[in-house]
Amino acid sequence: MNNLLNFLVKHVSWFVFIFYVIMSCVLLFNNNPYQQSVYLTSANGLSATVYKAYSTVTSYFNLRTINDELQQRNAALEMQVIGLEKQVDNLKIQLPDTNGVQPLLRQYNYVVANVISNSVSQPYNYITIDRGALDGIEPEMGVVDHNGVVGIVNAVGRHSARIISLLNPYMRLSCKVKRNNYFGSMMWDGRNPEYATLQELPKQGHYLKGDTVVTSGYSAVFPEGIIVGYVVSKERDMSGTFVSLKVRLATNFMQLSTVRAVKNKMKVELKALESKDENKQAAEQQKAQDATKRKLDRAAAKAAQAREGRKEAKRP
């Protein structure tokens, strides 16, 4: 307390000076219109500069939230575009009941996630995201970003999931050339992360540099029409029956940040139908094998009887 009093007494002249300066400024700006306008103009300029700096800082820290919102809106718009394209195709072929066609938009849903781990230089590349089973992520869900296809979910935890990247030789993606609908299988050759190869295309097809390659929709993983890449050149196929195309991937795997996992609401139904077909084929194959076995058994029995007959005939 004594130190405070000593400080005030020692600097009392400065406090009196500051008080008089403040009172002079108040009287000057309140009683003189010109000085008042100068003060208000300067104060507004200073406050505008401060508010601008504050807005810049807060905007920077809100970029993640804004990016997530934009990704969600972008995903919704992509689903709408895919649905509209499907409806247009259905109208072009004049289905008898166009009102009963379920828009493809209703078939798919999505979950936005952030990439927390990614590799592009390994022989077998994987991606980890910060969404898991509690967020609706399931195995075999397709994953895309704002540019194109990223990969397929293959392992799911409670709060995270692992994705087989398109830059992984284990992954083969059914794709087609958008211009002519010829389809093949997309596979990464393990070299450049910017390119992949579209294999097993019909040799009679006509392919041009710059052709867009999209998902074929022949599986329950990706909707039809998601961009995969663009044709760069035609490659030689040693078999001579098919054609391979070098494709520049639309997705920049070296800058992945936000992705979307696509959920097919009809996946269970489609899998059930595929399982029925597989079971039916297996039953038919088993039936054919049983029939062949019975024929062979009868033939073997007849051969045995013939041998016994020949032996009996040779006996004196």
MARTOR-87216 format. One record per residue (C-alpha): x, y, z; residue in one letter. Coordinates in nm, 3 decimals. Last residue first. Layout:
<rs>
(r (X; Y; Z); A) ...
</rs>
This chain:
<rs>
(r (-1.450; -12.376; -7.002); P) (r (-1.435; -12.011; -6.877); R) (r (-1.381; -11.751; -7.149); K) (r (-1.750; -11.650; -7.171); A) (r (-1.767; -11.591; -6.797); E) (r (-1.469; -11.355; -6.820); K) (r (-1.628; -11.170; -7.110); R) (r (-1.951; -11.128; -6.915); G) (r (-1.763; -11.001; -6.611); E) (r (-1.588; -10.744; -6.830); R) (r (-1.921; -10.638; -6.979); A) (r (-2.073; -10.602; -6.633); Q) (r (-1.783; -10.383; -6.523); A) (r (-1.819; -10.166; -6.833); A) (r (-2.192; -10.129; -6.767); K) (r (-2.123; -10.027; -6.406); A) (r (-1.860; -9.774; -6.519); A) (r (-2.104; -9.624; -6.772); A) (r (-2.373; -9.606; -6.505); R) (r (-2.131; -9.438; -6.263); D) (r (-2.015; -9.197; -6.535); L) (r (-2.372; -9.102; -6.614); K) (r (-2.448; -9.056; -6.243); R) (r (-2.140; -8.834; -6.206); K) (r (-2.243; -8.622; -6.502); T) (r (-2.590; -8.574; -6.352); A) (r (-2.440; -8.483; -6.015); D) (r (-2.203; -8.232; -6.182); Q) (r (-2.495; -8.076; -6.373); A) (r (-2.696; -8.046; -6.052); K) (r (-2.399; -7.893; -5.873); Q) (r (-2.357; -7.641; -6.154); Q) (r (-2.729; -7.559; -6.142); E) (r (-2.715; -7.518; -5.765); A) (r (-2.408; -7.293; -5.791); A) (r (-2.577; -7.083; -6.058); Q) (r (-2.887; -7.047; -5.841); K) (r (-2.675; -6.958; -5.537); N) (r (-2.487; -6.696; -5.739); E) (r (-2.812; -6.549; -5.871); D) (r (-2.962; -6.543; -5.523); K) (r (-2.646; -6.379; -5.386); S) (r (-2.661; -6.113; -5.657); E) (r (-3.023; -6.042; -5.564); L) (r (-2.931; -6.018; -5.195); A) (r (-2.639; -5.789; -5.275); K) (r (-2.872; -5.561; -5.472); L) (r (-3.120; -5.548; -5.183); E) (r (-2.848; -5.477; -4.928); V) (r (-2.696; -5.206; -5.149); K) (r (-3.024; -5.027; -5.214); M) (r (-2.943; -4.734; -4.982); K) (r (-2.606; -4.689; -5.154); N) (r (-2.383; -4.489; -4.921); K) (r (-2.123; -4.256; -5.068); V) (r (-1.830; -4.156; -4.844); A) (r (-1.734; -3.795; -4.907); R) (r (-1.384; -3.649; -4.896); V) (r (-1.205; -3.348; -4.745); T) (r (-0.828; -3.296; -4.745); S) (r (-0.664; -3.469; -5.041); L) (r (-0.375; -3.270; -5.188); Q) (r (-0.136; -3.542; -5.311); M) (r (-0.428; -3.754; -5.434); F) (r (-0.530; -3.493; -5.692); N) (r (-0.847; -3.654; -5.824); T) (r (-0.924; -3.624; -6.196); A) (r (-0.689; -3.910; -6.284); L) (r (-0.506; -3.884; -6.616); R) (r (-0.598; -4.199; -6.806); V) (r (-0.378; -4.421; -7.022); K) (r (-0.607; -4.635; -7.234); L) (r (-0.595; -5.011; -7.293); S) (r (-0.746; -5.190; -7.594); V) (r (-0.868; -5.548; -7.618); F) (r (-0.821; -5.849; -7.844); T) (r (-0.455; -5.804; -7.941); G) (r (-0.344; -5.990; -7.630); S) (r (-0.036; -5.769; -7.587); M) (r (-0.246; -5.456; -7.548); D) (r (-0.079; -5.142; -7.676); R) (r (-0.165; -4.814; -7.507); E) (r (-0.395; -4.536; -7.623); K) (r (-0.328; -4.185; -7.492); S) (r (-0.433; -3.921; -7.241); V) (r (-0.794; -4.013; -7.166); V) (r (-0.949; -3.810; -6.884); Y) (r (-1.027; -3.904; -6.525); G) (r (-1.261; -4.071; -6.276); V) (r (-1.576; -3.859; -6.302); I) (r (-1.883; -4.005; -6.129); I) (r (-2.136; -4.102; -6.399); G) (r (-2.305; -4.410; -6.257); E) (r (-2.330; -4.424; -5.882); P) (r (-2.046; -4.597; -5.698); F) (r (-2.043; -4.906; -5.473); V) (r (-2.341; -5.121; -5.578); A) (r (-2.170; -5.222; -5.900); S) (r (-2.231; -5.172; -6.273); Y) (r (-2.261; -4.793; -6.232); G) (r (-2.005; -4.739; -6.509); S) (r (-1.791; -4.484; -6.327); T) (r (-1.665; -4.207; -6.554); V) (r (-1.388; -4.157; -6.811); V) (r (-1.400; -3.832; -7.008); T) (r (-1.244; -3.836; -7.355); D) (r (-0.950; -3.592; -7.379); G) (r (-0.757; -3.793; -7.635); K) (r (-1.004; -3.987; -7.845); L) (r (-1.128; -4.346; -7.839); Y) (r (-1.316; -4.529; -8.116); H) (r (-1.429; -4.877; -8.011); G) (r (-1.352; -5.184; -8.223); Q) (r (-1.086; -5.305; -7.979); K) (r (-1.332; -5.340; -7.694); P) (r (-1.187; -5.208; -7.366); L) (r (-1.015; -5.454; -7.135); E) (r (-0.804; -5.198; -6.947); Q) (r (-0.832; -4.839; -6.827); L) (r (-0.486; -4.753; -6.696); T) (r (-0.397; -4.506; -6.420); A) (r (-0.224; -4.168; -6.402); Y) (r (-0.146; -3.891; -6.149); E) (r (0.006; -4.115; -5.882); P) (r (0.280; -4.224; -6.132); N) (r (0.415; -4.577; -6.090); R) (r (0.208; -4.853; -5.930); G) (r (0.014; -4.952; -6.244); D) (r (-0.321; -4.827; -6.114); W) (r (-0.626; -5.014; -6.243); M) (r (-0.949; -4.916; -6.419); M) (r (-1.156; -5.198; -6.570); S) (r (-1.351; -5.160; -6.893); G) (r (-1.659; -5.001; -7.041); F) (r (-1.758; -4.868; -7.381); Y) (r (-2.027; -4.604; -7.320); N) (r (-1.944; -4.402; -7.636); N) (r (-1.877; -4.049; -7.508); R) (r (-1.862; -4.135; -7.137); K) (r (-1.580; -4.386; -7.168); V) (r (-1.665; -4.645; -6.906); K) (r (-1.544; -4.749; -6.565); C) (r (-1.550; -5.056; -6.338); S) (r (-1.283; -4.999; -6.072); L) (r (-1.011; -5.246; -5.978); R) (r (-0.848; -5.199; -5.641); M) (r (-0.571; -5.432; -5.525); Y) (r (-0.322; -5.240; -5.742); P) (r (-0.359; -4.940; -5.507); N) (r (-0.361; -4.578; -5.619); L) (r (-0.743; -4.582; -5.627); L) (r (-0.697; -4.576; -5.253); S) (r (-0.823; -4.856; -5.033); I) (r (-0.987; -4.658; -4.755); I) (r (-0.944; -4.696; -4.379); R) (r (-1.205; -4.579; -4.130); A) (r (-1.224; -4.372; -3.813); S) (r (-1.441; -4.320; -3.504); H) (r (-1.585; -4.661; -3.425); R) (r (-1.354; -4.847; -3.661); G) (r (-1.410; -4.941; -4.025); V) (r (-1.194; -5.133; -4.273); A) (r (-1.232; -5.156; -4.654); N) (r (-1.377; -4.821; -4.763); V) (r (-1.341; -4.775; -5.139); I) (r (-1.131; -4.522; -5.332); G) (r (-1.089; -4.157; -5.436); V) (r (-1.325; -4.102; -5.732); V) (r (-1.368; -3.750; -5.867); G) (r (-1.291; -3.379; -5.831); N) (r (-1.498; -3.268; -5.530); H) (r (-1.394; -3.581; -5.340); D) (r (-1.513; -3.939; -5.370); V) (r (-1.536; -4.250; -5.151); V) (r (-1.736; -4.564; -5.232); G) (r (-1.873; -4.763; -4.940); M) (r (-1.749; -5.122; -4.931); E) (r (-1.726; -5.134; -4.550); P) (r (-1.962; -4.901; -4.361); E) (r (-1.944; -4.539; -4.243); I) (r (-2.257; -4.417; -4.063); G) (r (-2.097; -4.172; -3.820); D) (r (-2.073; -4.421; -3.533); L) (r (-1.914; -4.669; -3.775); A) (r (-1.628; -4.434; -3.853); G) (r (-1.534; -4.081; -3.956); R) (r (-1.190; -3.923; -3.923); D) (r (-1.051; -4.060; -4.250); I) (r (-0.753; -4.286; -4.326); T) (r (-0.618; -4.339; -4.679); I) (r (-0.431; -4.640; -4.818); Y) (r (-0.163; -4.694; -5.081); N) (r (-0.012; -5.025; -5.197); Y) (r (0.321; -4.982; -5.379); P) (r (0.385; -4.673; -5.164); Q) (r (0.429; -4.320; -5.300); S) (r (0.074; -4.187; -5.263); V) (r (0.002; -4.214; -4.890); S) (r (-0.273; -4.053; -4.684); N) (r (-0.360; -3.998; -4.319); S) (r (-0.608; -3.766; -4.148); I) (r (-0.846; -3.710; -4.441); V) (r (-1.160; -3.527; -4.330); N) (r (-1.507; -3.676; -4.368); A) (r (-1.844; -3.588; -4.525); V) (r (-2.101; -3.871; -4.517); V) (r (-2.318; -3.938; -4.824); Y) (r (-2.656; -4.072; -4.934); N) (r (-2.757; -4.257; -5.247); Y) (r (-3.076; -4.412; -5.383); Q) (r (-3.287; -4.101; -5.350); R) (r (-3.075; -3.911; -5.602); L) (r (-3.110; -4.200; -5.847); L) (r (-3.464; -4.085; -5.903); P) (r (-3.717; -4.366; -5.864); Q) (r (-3.891; -4.430; -6.194); V) (r (-4.264; -4.475; -6.140); G) (r (-4.362; -4.160; -6.324); N) (r (-4.170; -4.275; -6.630); T) (r (-4.395; -4.577; -6.671); D) (r (-4.372; -4.700; -7.030); P) (r (-4.002; -4.610; -7.052); L) (r (-3.934; -4.377; -7.339); Q) (r (-3.564; -4.456; -7.411); I) (r (-3.491; -4.084; -7.395); K) (r (-3.707; -4.041; -7.086); L) (r (-3.502; -4.295; -6.893); N) (r (-3.179; -4.125; -7.001); D) (r (-3.317; -3.788; -6.889); V) (r (-3.415; -3.937; -6.553); Q) (r (-3.066; -4.076; -6.506); K) (r (-2.910; -3.741; -6.592); E) (r (-3.144; -3.570; -6.342); L) (r (-3.044; -3.813; -6.066); G) (r (-2.675; -3.768; -6.138); I) (r (-2.717; -3.389; -6.132); V) (r (-2.910; -3.405; -5.805); Q) (r (-2.646; -3.628; -5.646); M) (r (-2.378; -3.384; -5.758); E) (r (-2.576; -3.092; -5.611); L) (r (-2.604; -3.268; -5.274); A) (r (-2.232; -3.344; -5.276); A) (r (-2.150; -2.982; -5.355); N) (r (-2.374; -2.861; -5.073); R) (r (-2.204; -3.097; -4.829); Q) (r (-1.858; -3.002; -4.954); Q) (r (-1.944; -2.632; -4.926); L) (r (-2.054; -2.680; -4.565); E) (r (-1.733; -2.868; -4.483); D) (r (-1.524; -2.594; -4.647); N) (r (-1.703; -2.322; -4.449); I) (r (-1.638; -2.508; -4.124); T) (r (-1.272; -2.559; -4.212); R) (r (-1.234; -2.194; -4.324); L) (r (-1.368; -2.057; -3.994); N) (r (-1.020; -1.996; -3.847); F) (r (-0.924; -1.788; -4.149); Y) (r (-1.251; -1.594; -4.139); S) (r (-1.190; -1.507; -3.772); T) (r (-0.848; -1.359; -3.855); V) (r (-0.969; -1.163; -4.156); T) (r (-1.274; -1.032; -3.969); S) (r (-1.056; -0.910; -3.682); Y) (r (-0.821; -0.731; -3.924); A) (r (-1.119; -0.569; -4.097); K) (r (-1.271; -0.467; -3.762); Y) (r (-0.946; -0.302; -3.656); V) (r (-0.909; -0.114; -3.985); T) (r (-1.273; -0.002; -3.972); A) (r (-1.226; 0.114; -3.612); S) (r (-0.927; 0.325; -3.715); L) (r (-1.109; 0.480; -4.009); G) (r (-1.420; 0.548; -3.800); N) (r (-1.212; 0.709; -3.527); A) (r (-1.033; 0.932; -3.778); S) (r (-1.361; 1.046; -3.933); T) (r (-1.521; 1.101; -3.593); L) (r (-1.227; 1.309; -3.472); Y) (r (-1.215; 1.524; -3.784); V) (r (-1.593; 1.581; -3.762); S) (r (-1.561; 1.688; -3.396); Q) (r (-1.269; 1.921; -3.475); Q) (r (-1.488; 2.097; -3.734); Y) (r (-1.799; 2.107; -3.514); P) (r (-1.622; 2.270; -3.214); N) (r (-1.789; 2.239; -2.870); N) (r (-1.778; 1.865; -2.814); N) (r (-1.442; 1.800; -2.978); F) (r (-1.256; 2.077; -2.793); L) (r (-1.425; 2.027; -2.457); L) (r (-1.352; 1.653; -2.459); V) (r (-0.996; 1.710; -2.583); C) (r (-0.928; 1.968; -2.312); S) (r (-1.071; 1.737; -2.043); M) (r (-0.843; 1.455; -2.160); I) (r (-0.538; 1.681; -2.167); V) (r (-0.621; 1.819; -1.822); Y) (r (-0.645; 1.468; -1.676); F) (r (-0.320; 1.362; -1.843); I) (r (-0.139; 1.661; -1.691); F) (r (-0.283; 1.594; -1.345); V) (r (-0.170; 1.233; -1.367); F) (r (0.175; 1.343; -1.478); W) (r (0.206; 1.588; -1.188); S) (r (0.102; 1.316; -0.942); V) (r (0.393; 1.096; -1.046); H) (r (0.585; 1.076; -0.716); K) (r (0.271; 1.105; -0.504); V) (r (0.101; 0.825; -0.694); L) (r (0.408; 0.597; -0.677); F) (r (0.458; 0.665; -0.304); N) (r (0.095; 0.582; -0.240); L) (r (0.128; 0.256; -0.430); L) (r (0.448; 0.164; -0.247); N) (r (0.284; 0.238; 0.088); N) (r (0.000; 0.000; 0.000); M) 
</rs>
